[in-house]
Amino acid sequence: MDNQADETLRLQVYMARSGVGSRRKCEEYIALGFVKVNGVTVKEKGYKVQKDDRVTYRGKLLYPTRKLVYLALHKPPLYICSNSDPEGRNLAVDLLKGEFPVRLYNVGRLDYLSTGLIFFTNDGNFTKIVSHPSSGIEKEYIVETKQEIREDILEEFLKGAWVEGVFYKIVSYTYKTPFKVRLVLQEGKNREIRRFFQARRLKIKKLHRVRIGIVNLGNIPVGGYRYLTEKEVNWFLKTRKNNRG
C-alpha cells in the first residue's frame, strides 16, 4: 500500500508518515521541542513542511515513507509493547527486527504478562484510528482465573464499575468454564481487565487477546506475524469514518 507525501504537510502528519508515531503523539513531541525543521526547533503543531525541508526528530532525519506496513503479531508472554525499556525486558517489536526496512510501532498495548493479538505499523493515522475510543473498535479476550468467576461480578463489569477513580465497562461476556470467560471491550483502558478482576479478588492466570475488530488471531504462531489484508486495513479506516458520521 503506497502513500506519497504531498507538496506541503502539517508537521505532525509528516512525522506520522515517517513512522514516528500517531499524529497525537507527534504533536506531543513537537511541543516538547524534539523536532527541528532545517535546523530550527519548531513547537507549532500546525507548522507546514515543504517537500524539500529537512526534518529531524531527536537528531534523526525523517523521511515520509512510501511503503506502509500493517502487521498482526501473536505476542508471547514476558514481552513488553514499547520501543524501549529501561529495565531491559524483551520487546515485542524485536520479534520483527531485521524483517522490515522501516521502523514499526505497536498499536495499543498488551501488558508484559498478557499474550495474543497486537498490531504493528508505520502508519500513524492507522494507529490513531485503531487506538482512539471514538472508533468503537471491539477487542476480545480469553481470561482464565484461579478462582471461580461469579456471574454477579461479570454483570457488574457489564453495567460498568469504578475502580480507584476509573470507570471500567465491557460490551459482553461468555462463559467457557467457571474459571474461563470470553470478554469483549470497546475502549480497553490500560490494564482494565486486570485491575477490575484484582479489585474483585480474582487472580488472573492467563489474559489472551484473540480479536481486534474484524481481525482474529487465528493460527498465527506464538511470536509469529502475518500482514493485514487490504480489506482488513480498509475496514478500520471506514469504521472510523462511519462512527464520526
SERO-4910 file (N, C-alpha, C, O; in steps of 0.05 Angstrom, whole numbers):
BEGIN
 pado doro    nc1    nc2    nc3   cac1   cac2   cac3    cc1    cc2    cc3    oc1    oc2    oc3
  Met    A     17    -24      0      0      0      0     18     25      0     32     30     19
  Asp    A     17     40    -21     35     63    -24     21     89    -16     -3     91    -19
  Asn    A     37    107     -7     26    133      1     48    154     -4     69    153      9
  Gln    A     42    173    -21     62    193    -28     58    218    -11     35    226     -5
  Ala    A     80    232     -5     79    257     10     67    278     -8     74    279    -32
  Asp    A     51    296      3     40    319    -12     62    340    -14     83    337     -2
  Glu    A     56    361    -30     75    383    -33     80    396     -5    103    402      1
  Thr    A     59    401     10     62    411     37     46    394     56     24    385     49
  Leu    A     56    390     80     43    374    101     46    387    128     66    400    133
  Arg    A     25    384    145     29    393    172     51    376    185     54    353    178
  Leu    A     66    389    202     90    376    213     83    349    226     97    329    222
  Gln    A     61    348    242     54    323    256     46    301    236     50    277    241
  Val    A     35    309    213     28    290    193     53    279    179     55    255    175
  Tyr    A     71    297    174     97    289    162    111    269    180    122    248    171
  Met    A    111    274    206    124    256    226    110    230    227    123    209    228
  Ala    A     83    230    227     68    205    229     73    188    204     76    163    206
  Arg    A     75    200    181     81    185    156    110    175    156    117    157    140
  Ser    A    126    187    173    154    178    175    157    155    195    179    144    199
  Gly    A    135    148    208    135    125    226    143    132    255    149    114    270
  Val    A    142    158    262    150    166    289    128    157    309    135    150    332
  Gly    A    103    159    302     81    151    319     55    162    309     54    172    286
  Ser    A     34    161    325      9    173    317     11    203    315     30    215    325
  Arg    A     -8    216    302     -7    245    299     -8    258    327      5    278    332
  Arg    A    -25    247    344    -27    259    371      0    257    386      8    276    399
  Lys    A     13    234    384     38    231    398     59    249    385     76    261    399
  Cys    A     58    253    359     77    271    346     73    300    354     92    315    357
  Glu    A     48    307    359     42    334    369     55    338    396     66    360    402
  Glu    A     55    317    413     69    319    439     99    323    435    111    339    449
  Tyr    A    111    308    417    139    310    412    147    338    402    167    349    410
  Ile    A    129    350    385    134    377    375    134    397    398    151    414    400
  Ala    A    113    395    415    110    413    438    134    411    457    141    431    470
  Leu    A    146    387    459    169    383    477    195    393    465    216    393    478
  Gly    A    194    402    440    218    413    427    237    392    416    261    397    413
  Phe    A    226    368    410    243    346    399    247    348    369    262    332    358
  Val    A    233    367    356    233    367    327    245    392    316    240    414    326
  Lys    A    262    389    295    273    412    281    267    411    252    266    389    240
  Val    A    262    434    240    259    437    211    281    455    201    282    478    208
  Asn    A    297    444    184    320    459    173    338    470    195    348    492    193
  Gly    A    341    454    216    359    461    238    347    478    259    361    485    279
  Val    A    322    486    256    309    504    275    287    489    290    270    477    278
  Thr    A    287    490    317    267    477    333    239    490    327    236    514    328
  Val    A    220    472    322    192    481    316    174    469    337    174    445    341
  Lys    A    158    486    351    139    476    371    110    481    363     92    475    378
  Glu    A    107    491    339     80    496    328     70    472    313     80    465    292
  Lys    A     49    458    324     40    433    312     27    436    284     27    417    269
  Gly    A     17    460    278      5    465    252     25    474    231     18    482    209
  Tyr    A     50    475    238     72    484    220     71    467    194     69    443    195
  Lys    A     73    481    172     72    467    146    101    461    136    119    478    136
  Val    A    105    437    128    131    427    119    130    426     88    112    414     76
  Gln    A    150    437     76    153    436     47    167    410     39    180    397     55
  Lys    A    164    403     14    174    377      4    205    375      8    214    353     14
  Asp    A    219    397      5    249    396      7    259    403     34    284    405     38
  Asp    A    242    407     54    251    414     81    265    390     94    259    367     88
  Arg    A    284    396    112    299    376    126    287    374    155    291    392    171
  Val    A    274    352    161    260    349    187    275    328    203    280    306    193
  Thr    A    281    335    228    294    315    246    279    312    272    267    331    282
  Tyr    A    279    288    282    267    282    308    288    271    326    299    249    321
  Arg    A    294    286    348    316    278    366    342    273    350    357    254    356
  Gly    A    347    290    330    372    288    315    371    269    292    390    268    276
  Lys    A    349    253    289    348    233    268    332    245    245    309    254    248
  Leu    A    343    243    220    330    254    197    306    236    189    307    212    189
  Leu    A    283    250    183    258    235    177    253    236    147    258    255    134
  Tyr    A    241    213    138    232    211    110    204    200    110    200    178    120
  Pro    A    184    215     99    158    203     97    159    178     80    166    179     57
  Thr    A    151    156     91    154    130     77    133    127     56    110    135     60
  Arg    A    140    115     34    121    108     13    107     82     19     84     78     11
  Lys    A    121     63     32    111     37     36    100     35     65    115     37     84
  Leu    A     74     31     67     61     28     93     58     -2     99     50    -17     82
  Val    A     64     -9    124     64    -37    133     43    -40    155     42    -24    173
  Tyr    A     27    -62    153      7    -67    173      9    -97    181      5   -114    164
  Leu    A     16   -102    206     21   -130    214      4   -137    238     -3   -121    255
  Ala    A     -3   -163    239    -16   -175    263      4   -194    275     12   -214    262
  Leu    A     12   -189    300     32   -205    314     19   -221    337      0   -211    350
  His    A     28   -246    341     20   -262    364     40   -258    386     61   -271    386
  Lys    A     34   -240    405     54   -233    426     56   -256    446     35   -265    456
  Pro    A     80   -264    452     84   -284    474     83   -270    501     83   -245    502
  Pro    A     82   -285    523     85   -273    549    113   -263    554    132   -271    540
  Leu    A    117   -245    573    143   -234    581    156   -218    559    181   -217    556
  Tyr    A    139   -204    543    148   -184    524    133   -159    529    109   -159    535
  Ile    A    147   -136    527    134   -110    532    129    -96    506    145    -97    487
  Cys    A    106    -82    504     98    -68    480    108    -39    482     94    -21    490
  Ser    A    133    -35    474    145     -9    474    170    -10    456    179    -32    450
  Asn    A    180     13    447    204     12    431    230     14    447    252     15    436
  Ser    A    227     16    474    250     15    491    240      8    519    217     12    526
  Asp    A    258     -2    536    251     -9    563    275     -5    582    295    -19    578
  Pro    A    274     13    601    297     17    619    304     -7    636    327     -9    645
  Glu    A    285    -26    639    291    -50    654    303    -72    638    310    -93    648
  Gly    A    305    -68    612    318    -87    594    302   -112    588    313   -133    581
  Arg    A    275   -109    590    258   -132    585    256   -136    554    261   -118    539
  Asn    A    247   -160    546    243   -166    518    222   -147    506    202   -141    519
  Leu    A    227   -138    482    209   -120    468    194   -136    446    207   -151    431
  Ala    A    168   -132    444    153   -146    424    162   -138    396    162   -155    378
  Val    A    170   -113    392    178   -103    366    204   -118    357    209   -120    333
  Asp    A    220   -128    376    244   -143    368    238   -169    354    255   -180    341
  Leu    A    214   -179    357    206   -203    343    204   -198    313    204   -216    296
  Leu    A    203   -172    305    202   -164    277    229   -153    267    231   -145    244
  Lys    A    248   -151    285    274   -138    279    287   -152    255    289   -176    254
  Gly    A    297   -135    237    311   -145    214    293   -154    191    303   -161    169
  Glu    A    267   -154    196    248   -164    176    239   -141    157    231   -146    134
  Phe    A    241   -116    167    229    -94    152    249    -70    152    263    -65    171
  Pro    A    250    -56    129    269    -33    127    258     -7    140    272     13    141
  Val    A    233     -8    151    221     15    163    217     10    193    216    -13    202
  Arg    A    215     32    208    211     29    237    182     25    243    165     40    234
  Leu    A    176      4    259    148     -3    265    142      3    294    159      2    311
  Tyr    A    116      9    299    106     15    326     82     -2    332     66     -8    315
  Asn    A     79    -10    358     55    -24    366     31     -6    367     33     18    373
  Val    A      8    -17    360    -17     -3    360    -31    -11    386    -41    -33    388
  Gly    A    -33      8    405    -43      0    431    -23    -18    445      1    -19    438
  Arg    A    -32    -32    466    -13    -48    482    -26    -74    492    -50    -75    495
  Leu    A     -9    -93    498    -15   -115    515      6   -115    537     30   -111    531
  Asp    A     -2   -119    562     18   -116    583     38   -139    583     35   -159    568
  Tyr    A     58   -137    600     81   -155    600     73   -185    601     85   -201    587
  Leu    A     54   -192    617     46   -220    621     25   -229    601     22   -253    596
  Ser    A     10   -210    589    -12   -218    571     -1   -227    544     22   -221    536
  Thr    A    -18   -242    530    -10   -254    504    -31   -248    483    -53   -238    489
  Gly    A    -25   -254    458    -45   -253    437    -40   -231    416    -18   -223    411
  Leu    A    -62   -222    405    -62   -206    381    -55   -177    386    -66   -164    404
  Ile    A    -35   -166    371    -29   -138    372    -19   -130    344     -6   -145    331
  Phe    A    -26   -105    336    -18    -95    310      8    -80    312     14    -67    333
  Phe    A     23    -80    290     47    -63    287     45    -50    259     36    -62    240
  Thr    A     53    -24    258     51    -10    233     70     14    234     81     21    255
  Asn    A     74     26    211     89     52    209     70     74    200     79     95    192
  Asp    A     44     69    201     23     88    193     11    100    218     -6     88    232
  Gly    A     19    125    224      9    138    248    -21    143    248    -33    143    269
  Asn    A    -32    148    224    -61    152    222    -76    127    229    -97    128    243
  Phe    A    -67    104    220    -80     78    226    -78     73    256    -98     64    268
  Thr    A    -55     79    268    -52     76    297    -73     92    312    -85     83    331
  Lys    A    -76    117    304    -96    135    318   -124    124    315   -139    124    335
  Ile    A   -131    114    292   -158    104    287   -164     79    304   -185     78    317
  Val    A   -145     60    304   -150     36    319   -149     40    349   -164     27    364
  Ser    A   -133     59    358   -129     63    387   -150     81    399   -156     79    423
  His    A   -162    100    384   -179    120    396   -206    109    404   -219     95    388
  Pro    A   -215    115    428   -241    105    438   -265    112    420   -284     96    418
  Ser    A   -263    135    407   -286    143    390   -290    125    366   -311    125    354
  Ser    A   -270    109    359   -273     90    337   -291     66    344   -303     54    327
  Gly    A   -293     61    370   -311     39    379   -304     12    369   -321     -5    365
  Ile    A   -278      7    366   -269    -19    356   -268    -40    378   -255    -35    399
  Glu    A   -281    -62    374   -281    -83    395   -255    -98    397   -241   -102    377
  Lys    A   -248   -106    422   -225   -123    427   -235   -146    445   -248   -141    465
  Glu    A   -228   -170    437   -238   -194    451   -216   -209    464   -194   -213    453
  Tyr    A   -221   -218    489   -201   -231    505   -212   -257    517   -236   -260    522
  Ile    A   -194   -276    522   -200   -300    538   -185   -296    564   -161   -291    565
  Val    A   -200   -298    586   -188   -294    613   -192   -319    630   -214   -330    632
  Glu    A   -170   -329    641   -170   -352    659   -162   -343    687   -143   -327    690
  Thr    A   -176   -352    707   -170   -344    735   -166   -369    753   -173   -391    745
  Lys    A   -154   -364    776   -150   -385    795   -176   -391    812   -180   -413    821
  Gln    A   -192   -370    814   -217   -373    829   -241   -374    809   -239   -364    787
  Glu    A   -263   -385    818   -287   -386    802   -297   -357    797   -297   -341    816
  Ile    A   -305   -352    773   -314   -325    765   -345   -324    768   -359   -335    752
  Arg    A   -354   -311    789   -383   -309    794   -397   -291    773   -385   -272    764
  Glu    A   -421   -299    766   -435   -284    746   -442   -255    755   -443   -237    739
  Asp    A   -447   -252    781   -453   -225    791   -430   -205    786   -434   -181    783
  Ile    A   -405   -216    787   -382   -199    782   -381   -191    753   -376   -168    747
  Leu    A   -387   -209    735   -387   -203    706   -410   -184    699   -407   -167    682
  Glu    A   -433   -188    713   -456   -170    708   -449   -141    717   -457   -122    704
  Glu    A   -434   -139    739   -425   -113    748   -406   -100    727   -408    -76    721
  Phe    A   -388   -116    716   -370   -107    696   -385    -98    671   -378    -79    658
  Leu    A   -406   -113    664   -423   -107    641   -437    -80    644   -440    -64    625
  Lys    A   -447    -75    668   -461    -49    674   -442    -26    677   -449     -3    672
  Gly    A   -417    -32    685   -397    -12    689   -392     -7    718   -410     -6    735
  Ala    A   -366     -5    726   -359     -2    754   -334     16    756   -317     17    738
  Trp    A   -332     30    778   -309     47    784   -289     32    801   -296     19    820
  Val    A   -264     34    792   -241     23    808   -220     44    810   -208     52    790
  Glu    A   -215     53    835   -195     73    840   -198     98    822   -179    108    811
  Gly    A   -223    107    819   -229    131    804   -231    128    774   -234    148    760
  Val    A   -229    103    764   -230     98    735   -254     80    730   -259     61    743
  Phe    A   -270     88    709   -294     73    702   -288     52    681   -277     57    660
  Tyr    A   -294     27    688   -289      4    670   -315     -9    662   -334    -11    678
  Lys    A   -316    -18    637   -341    -30    627   -335    -48    603   -320    -41    585
  Ile    A   -348    -71    603   -345    -89    580   -370    -88    563   -391    -78    571
  Val    A   -368    -98    538   -391    -99    520   -407   -124    524   -432   -124    523
  Ser    A   -393   -147    528   -407   -172    532   -388   -192    545   -363   -188    546
  Tyr    A   -399   -214    555   -383   -236    565   -396   -263    559   -420   -264    555
  Thr    A   -380   -284    557   -389   -311    552   -373   -330    569   -348   -329    568
  Tyr    A   -386   -347    584   -372   -367    600   -362   -390    581   -377   -399    564
  Lys    A   -337   -398    585   -326   -422    573   -325   -444    594   -332   -467    588
  Thr    A   -316   -437    618   -317   -455    642   -321   -436    665   -320   -411    662
  Pro    A   -326   -446    690   -328   -428    713   -303   -412    718   -304   -392    733
  Phe    A   -280   -421    707   -255   -407    711   -244   -393    686   -222   -382    687
  Lys    A   -260   -394    665   -251   -382    640   -274   -368    626   -296   -379    623
  Val    A   -270   -342    618   -291   -327    605   -279   -313    580   -255   -308    578
  Arg    A   -298   -307    562   -291   -291    539   -303   -263    543   -327   -261    547
  Leu    A   -287   -242    542   -296   -215    547   -291   -198    522   -271   -201    508
  Val    A   -311   -181    516   -308   -162    494   -309   -134    505   -327   -126    520
  Leu    A   -289   -118    498   -287    -90    506   -287    -72    481   -281    -81    459
  Gln    A   -293    -47    485   -290    -27    464   -267     -8    469   -248     -7    454
  Glu    A   -269      6    492   -248     26    497   -222     13    505   -201     21    494
  Gly    A   -222     -6    523   -198    -20    531   -177     -2    544   -155      1    534
  Lys    A   -184      8    568   -166     25    582   -142      9    592   -143    -16    592
  Asn    A   -120     22    600    -96     10    609   -101    -11    632   -111     -3    653
  Arg    A    -94    -36    627    -96    -58    646   -124    -60    658   -128    -67    681
  Glu    A   -144    -54    641   -172    -53    651   -181    -79    663   -192    -80    685
  Ile    A   -178   -101    649   -187   -127    659   -173   -135    684   -185   -144    703
  Arg    A   -147   -132    684   -131   -139    708   -139   -123    732   -142   -134    754
  Arg    A   -143    -97    729   -150    -80    752   -178    -86    762   -182    -86    786
  Phe    A   -197    -91    744   -224    -97    753   -224   -124    768   -235   -126    790
  Phe    A   -211   -144    757   -211   -170    769   -196   -170    796   -204   -182    816
  Gln    A   -174   -155    797   -159   -153    822   -175   -140    844   -174   -148    867
  Ala    A   -191   -120    836   -208   -106    855   -230   -125    866   -241   -120    888
  Arg    A   -237   -146    851   -257   -166    859   -243   -191    870   -256   -212    873
  Arg    A   -217   -189    876   -201   -210    888   -201   -236    871   -202   -258    881
  Leu    A   -199   -231    845   -196   -253    826   -168   -252    814   -161   -232    801
  Lys    A   -152   -273    817   -125   -273    807   -125   -285    779   -133   -308    775
  Ile    A   -114   -269    760   -114   -278    732    -90   -297    727    -67   -290    733
  Lys    A    -95   -320    715    -74   -338    707    -65   -332    679    -41   -334    672
  Lys    A    -84   -325    662    -78   -320    634    -97   -299    622   -121   -301    626
  Leu    A    -85   -280    607   -101   -260    594    -92   -260    565    -69   -254    559
  His    A   -110   -267    546   -102   -273    519   -121   -258    500   -145   -264    500
  Arg    A   -111   -240    483   -128   -226    464   -130   -242    438   -110   -250    426
  Val    A   -155   -246    429   -159   -263    406   -171   -248    382   -172   -258    360
  Arg    A   -180   -223    386   -192   -208    364   -189   -178    368   -192   -168    391
  Ile    A   -185   -164    346   -187   -134    345   -204   -128    321   -196   -133    298
  Gly    A   -227   -116    325   -245   -111    303   -252   -136    287   -262   -155    299
  Ile    A   -247   -136    261   -253   -160    245   -229   -179    243   -231   -200    230
  Val    A   -207   -172    256   -182   -188    254   -180   -208    277   -180   -199    300
  Asn    A   -180   -234    271   -176   -254    291   -148   -264    292   -133   -264    272
  Leu    A   -139   -272    316   -112   -283    319   -108   -308    302    -87   -312    290
  Gly    A   -129   -324    300   -128   -348    283   -105   -366    289   -100   -372    312
  Asn    A    -91   -375    268    -69   -394    272    -42   -382    270    -22   -395    264
  Ile    A    -40   -355    276    -13   -343    276      3   -356    299     -7   -356    322
  Pro    A     26   -367    294     41   -380    316     52   -360    336     55   -336    330
  Val    A     56   -369    360     67   -352    381     93   -339    372    112   -354    364
  Gly    A     95   -313    373    119   -299    364    119   -294    334    137   -280    324
  Gly    A     99   -304    320     97   -300    292     79   -277    284     66   -265    301
  Tyr    A     77   -272    258     60   -250    249     50   -256    221     60   -274    207
  Arg    A     30   -240    213     21   -240    185     14   -211    177      9   -195    194
  Tyr    A     14   -206    151      5   -180    141    -25   -178    143    -39   -197    139
  Leu    A    -35   -154    151    -63   -149    148    -70   -147    119    -54   -137    103
  Thr    A    -93   -157    111   -102   -154     83   -111   -126     78   -117   -111     96
  Glu    A   -112   -118     52   -122    -92     45   -151    -88     54   -159    -67     63
  Lys    A   -167   -110     53   -195   -109     62   -196   -103     92   -213    -87    101
  Glu    A   -178   -115    108   -178   -111    137   -170    -82    143   -182    -69    160
  Val    A   -149    -72    130   -140    -45    136   -162    -25    129   -167     -7    144
  Asn    A   -175    -29    106   -196    -10     97   -220    -11    116   -233      9    120
  Trp    A   -225    -35    128   -247    -37    147   -243    -18    171   -262     -4    179
  Phe    A   -219    -17    181   -213      1    204   -216     30    195   -227     47    210
  Leu    A   -206     37    172   -208     65    163   -237     73    159   -245     96    166
  Lys    A   -253     55    148   -281     62    143   -297     62    168   -316     77    171
  Thr    A   -289     45    188   -303     44    214   -302     71    227   -322     80    239
  Arg    A   -278     83    227   -275    110    240   -293    130    226   -305    147    239
  Lys    A   -293    130    199   -309    149    185   -339    146    191   -353    165    194
  Asn    A   -348    120    192   -376    115    198   -383    124    225   -405    135    229
  Asn    A   -366    120    245   -371    127    273   -372    157    276   -386    168    294
  Arg    A   -357    172    259   -357    201    261   -380    213    245   -384    238    245
  Gly    A   -395    196    231   -417    205    215   -409    219    190   -426    229    175
***
